[in-house]
């Protein structure tokens, strides 16, 4: 797959960082990561940044998905 020219430099730089540090990146369809998808959908319309520091602070819909996973 050819990288769009406008982001080619960013992609190459990212690939170098990944290679230099031994990281592994893989794709996960959103259906396979329902808790993250639910958090993303809940974030629409929220003006402020919210950081969840513990399981108990997560929205109940997300906790339910994690427990089912």
PyMOL commands that set and color helices and strands:
alter all, ss='L'
color gray80, all
select helices_A, chain A and resi 5-21+30-32+34-43+55-57+60-68
alter helices_A, ss='H'
color red, helices_A
deselect
rebuild
show_as cartoon
